[in-house]
Amino acid sequence: MASKTVFKMPYIGIDKSGAFDLLVGLNGEYSVVIKIANPVIRYSAAPSGYDEFHGLLLNVVKVLGDGYLLQKQDVLSRESYPAKKADEYLQSRYFEHFTGRDYVEIRSYLTITRQVKKGTFYVYDKRLLTDFRQAIDKVLNILELGKAGPEVLKEGAINSLVMRTLSMDFSSGNIILDNLAASDVELKMGDRAIRNISLINIDNIDLPTQVGTHIELNEQESMRGFPVDFLSFLFKVPGFETIIYNQVIEIPNQVMTLRKLELKKKRHSGIPDPANSLCVEDIDQLLTDVARDNQLLVNCHFNITIAAGNEQIQKAVNFIESSLFQLGIIPSKNAYNQLELFRTQLPGNTVELKNYDWFLTTCDAAICFFFKETLQKDEPSDFLIRFTDRQGIPVGIDLSDLPMRTGRINSRNRFCLGPSGSGKSYAINSIVEQYMLYNMDVVIVDTGHSYSGLCSYYRGKYITYTEQKPITMNPFQITEAEYNIEKKDFLGTLIGLLWKGAEGVLTPVEHDVIANVIGAYYSSYFARSPFPGLTEPEVNLIRGHVFSEFKNNFIAASDLEGLEIGYFDADDAEDEPETVIAQTGDPQDMTGIFADTTTNRKRFYQAVFQEEYEKAIAHETSLAQQKFEQTRVISLSFNSFYEFAIAKIPEIKREERISFDLDEFRYVLKKFYRGGEYDAILNEAVDESLFTEPFIVFEIDNVKENKILFPVVTLIIMDVFIQKMRHRSSQRKALIIEEAWKAIASPLMAGYILYLYKTVRKFWGEAIVVTQELADILGNAVVKDSILSNSDTIILLDQSKFKENYKEIAKLLSITETEQKKIFTINKLDNKEGRGRFKEVYIRRGATGEVYGIEVSIEQYLTYTTEKPEKSAVEIYTNAYGSYPAGLDAFVNDLKEAKLPLGDFIKRVNQTGKPINYHLLSV
């Protein structure tokens, strides 16, 4: 029987006396263990991220200086996605869809060890300990500034890390240690094998002559030139359970190390030999780099420890070795010291590394071999929208609040672009479903029935435009408090749209006339004053005109019976630049007319004049009152506005002496007036329940080809949303406009769109525009100036269809070269195995974005589907079972029992017109 030896732990214990818990080794060396997050997200496509992390680690080494060991452990473990509970039906099915799925998790630890001189007895030195803690403080500051999220481990976490490292198990809830059986090839631990692969061959160091902070892929056209970590292949190792990549740097005394190099150079140069000459050349190059760039010389060690089942270990090792070979690294074939290497990966135990485990190089080169990538994680927010990461595991991101707080975006508005079939509606359905979980109000303007399923699921209002039941509202019906410049501008835009059409343009005069009429219209309504009578200037004008008529018709006394005095219409004032009074003098002074008459005749004429004057006043007062009543606004609607405008515009024309095509205005707008073709649209009040309804879909596919109604109806819906914002100020709100946005993307509407985008922010809302055609956005000034410039979040689906013209799109959307690299990886990675159907989407918040997956359960897919046969089959089930949850459960169960492809099952359900197991339901 083979002898057994107790595995001796390389630690004395943990010192908790200071600010940091210190892990103390057997020889008196002490270490601090720091958990960090590698700041470079996998597939981030940013070379600068690798460079920055490289620089950060270089600064850490420089801060530490001589006598320190820097150990970085990147632990990759294969884990199973845990079961999560959700109260809501679709979300519960969502988590069930992922439960048990394998995925790779990564954890990173940085251990800083203060060495003691080899062969000397440890002596406590308070000054050295103080210096060490100060150095750790500096390192933590560097890591914090580098967004590495440092967390110094306490005793419990240190013990857990050590024990999990010993067990090579980072995924189980409980830590179970098993016996180790060491051989020259591997370690055995129960039914698992553990291999240590040292990147340094003891006999010969086979490394690439040049290394960078990252490498670039050349596997396929879409990924060519894509930056990844030097050892990114570790994520793809088949069959592994745990991988620990152990990276160690020892910082020696620089002066002594340089002296040793000089001596070694002299020794090799003394004996002429090709190998010696190469050695001298290498040392010369190294010394030159150190002198020129002031680089540090370090000893470094790199080791990959892998644990896998006995059946999988060789396949995993072969994959690692072949991947290293492609990088120009030939790992050690003589790693007989498997147990020694295994021990040295324990935190703070790199002091056990032997001389033959190290190799000397510059610090810059050594850090190139450090692992720098991490995986996407849930963001720290309570408003998470779930997508999947690139390996198919749910990850929550905050599209709204967190990026606003951090200054990444300045508005919550979004713009979504993707060609037909790329999954736009699928993506928006997924987002809206999750919006509803946060008690959010959602209004969607759709032209293709893409949201009917989700609306039915949430029992929202699905409003379809038909001739028999058009979408109506009364945009003129407002309170005096609601009447402001924004409302006035909206009504001006609406009237301009009715008159000129979406592509029309109002002249400055036409714009001002409409604004003047709107102002007078509401002044008349809100004033509600009685007829004020004639003004003093009007009275004086009438009196003067009567006097003038009397004078012109003055005849002899014998003909007094034929005297006629004409009436003066106050409206004629515009034809007389000077008043009658100015022409004839004071009408009270009659002496000029009656100079040759007798006293009795004077009295008679005076009486006649007074009588005619009073008749004229009465007549003009009656006419003025009739006009007042005609233009007086009793109720607010398009009908009353139309009547008011037709009466008011002529007055404005006369007063301002301007040209305005009243006949065209009257004729074009008449179709929306009482008795006209579209008289209900702007005169019937909107359903007030819409203001409190959380989920509304306006389906206006029936009018998308109607150039008159399409923009008007879209504008009406947008105004309903604005009113809803004001009514529901305490709710989150979203307005989602699918292809309908094209109806309003005209210069005439630009001002209103800009107003909408700015207003929505004030009321805790967001506007999302969704489109699919490239021509829709290129060359459209309204899209650029009013929509894109106010949308800080860009959502892009598969863009490969646009790749040939992408320079134009990139310029319009301000997409950098780095972001384009990410975009063109959409649906191009080899990440389909073991997953359901999914689409990938690029989401840019602010200047940078990430690619996520949209993968959902079969129940969610059936709720979102836009395929008519699938929608019909789902409706058959939900109607039969009385609710969406019950119907979907029955649908999925029957699908599994039938063992048919989804398409065949759908066909069968639609043919029968009832659920497959409907007979069971009826029983």
Buried (B, 14 or more C-beta within 10 A) or exposed (E): EEEEEEEEBBBBEBBEEEEBBBBBBBBBBBBBBBBBBBBBBBBBBBBEBBBBBBBBBBBBBEBBEBBBBBBBBBBBBBBEBEEEEEEEBBBBBBBBBBEEBEBBBBBBBBBBBBBBEEEEEBEEEEEBBEBBBEBBEEBBEBBEEBEBBBBBBEBEBBBEBBEBBBBBBBEEEEBEEBEBBBEEBBBBBBEBBBBBBBBBBBEEBBBEEEBBBBBEBEEEEBBEEBBBBBBBBBBEBEBBBBBBBBBBBBBBEBEEBBEBBEEBBEEBBEEEEEEBEEBBEEBEEBBEBBEEEEBBBBBBBBBBBBBBBEEBBBEBBEBBBEBBEEBEBBBBEEBBBBBBBBBBBBBBBBBBBEEEBBBBBBBBBBBBBBBBBBBBBEBEBEBBBBBBBBBBBBBBBBBBBBBBEEEBBEBBBBBBBBBEEBBBBBBBBBBBBBBBBEEBBBBBBBBBBBBBBBBBBBEBBBBBBEEEEBBBBBBBBBEEEEBEEBBBBBBBBBBBBBBBBBEBEBEEEBBBBBBBBBEBBBEBBEEEEEEEEBEEEBBBBBBBBBBBBBBEEBEEEEEEEEBEBBBBBBBEBEEBEEBBBEEBEEBEEBEEBBEEBEEEBBEBBEEBBEEBBEEBBEBBBEBBBEBBEEBBBEEBBBBBBBBBBBBBBEBBBEEEEEEBEBEEBBEBBBBBBBEBEBBBBBBBEBBEEBBEBBBBBBBBBBBBEBEBBBBBBBBBBBBBBBBBBEBBEEBBBBBBBBBBBBBBBBBBBBBBBBBBBEBBBEBBBBBBBBBBEBEBBBEBEBBBBBBBBBBBBBBBBBBBBBEEEBEEBBEBBEBBEBBBBBBBBBBBBEBEEEBEEBBBBBBBBBEBBBBBBBBBBBBBBBBBBBEEEBBEBBBBBBEBBEBBBBBBBBBBEBBEEBEBEBEEBBBBBBEEEBBBBBEEEEE
